[in-house]
Amino acid sequence: MALIEIEDLHVRFGPVHAVRGISLAVDKGEAFGIVGESGSGKSTVLRAICGLAPTSQGSIRIEGKVLTKPRRPEFYRTTQMVFQDPYASLHPRHTVDRVLSEPLAIHGFDDREARVEKALDDVGLGQGFRFRFPHQLSGGQRQRVAVARALILEPEVLLLDEPTSALDASIQAEVLNLLDRLRTERGLTYILVSHDLAVVAHMCERLMVMQHGQAVEELSRAALQAHHAAQDYTRALLAASEGFSRAAL
């Protein structure tokens, strides 16, 4: 049985049919990618899993259990999300210590001090960052805090919504390598949304391509790297990811 199962998912925002009949299954310990252009519905799938987008049809199951509306508190112990923008996802007036301590307090964890210290060490920041405010951190450091906040409850699943797209290219690799290492060490399961096929090829064993709210096709990492795409839209994404040629100018 897959750890995460989505069947015939539809999401509507008024007249806008944002997700149209998406189905997927992700095994425990797997990293699964969702790619597509802006507005394809890929981030909406993650938000629907978290209960942040209205599901009009279909089912979402984790460990075989259908998720309820609203999500129960125990859901957030097993599933956490890292958002795209590290500048917007942290409260500007909360120190890193408070950002990390708050979920522990909400879920009734003991030994909060030790957990905060370990979380900072795990993402490569250390104790010197504990009482800083977000404006005192770089973009990469803020995203590391966001990852630490997601991991501090010891979840099984991380939903990653373009986790490096707001970062400089020099910092992106650091955060991706961090996420890759943490998945290996903890046996985590990832669903990664990105418009960047290179990021998905680095992180994920399989991926689904979306366009206009629908699934276009699924590919393995090997098929992606070999450009073995069956659909024209996927081939166009692959071509676009290679950049432009000066000879064509």
Secondary structure as GFF3:
##gff-version 3
##sequence-region A 1 249
A	DSSP	beta_strand	4	13	.	.	.	ID=ss1
A	DSSP	beta_strand	16	26	.	.	.	ID=ss2
A	DSSP	beta_strand	31	35	.	.	.	ID=ss3
A	DSSP	alpha_helix	42	50	.	.	.	ID=ss4
A	DSSP	beta_strand	55	62	.	.	.	ID=ss5
A	DSSP	beta_strand	65	66	.	.	.	ID=ss6
A	DSSP	alpha_helix	75	78	.	.	.	ID=ss7
A	DSSP	beta_strand	79	82	.	.	.	ID=ss8
A	DSSP	alpha_helix	96	106	.	.	.	ID=ss9
A	DSSP	alpha_helix	112	122	.	.	.	ID=ss10
A	DSSP	three_ten_helix	127	129	.	.	.	ID=ss11
A	DSSP	three_ten_helix	134	136	.	.	.	ID=ss12
A	DSSP	alpha_helix	139	151	.	.	.	ID=ss13
A	DSSP	beta_strand	157	161	.	.	.	ID=ss14
A	DSSP	alpha_helix	169	186	.	.	.	ID=ss15
A	DSSP	beta_strand	189	194	.	.	.	ID=ss16
A	DSSP	alpha_helix	197	203	.	.	.	ID=ss17
A	DSSP	beta_strand	206	211	.	.	.	ID=ss18
A	DSSP	beta_strand	214	220	.	.	.	ID=ss19
A	DSSP	alpha_helix	221	225	.	.	.	ID=ss20
A	DSSP	alpha_helix	232	241	.	.	.	ID=ss21
A	DSSP	three_ten_helix	246	248	.	.	.	ID=ss22
###
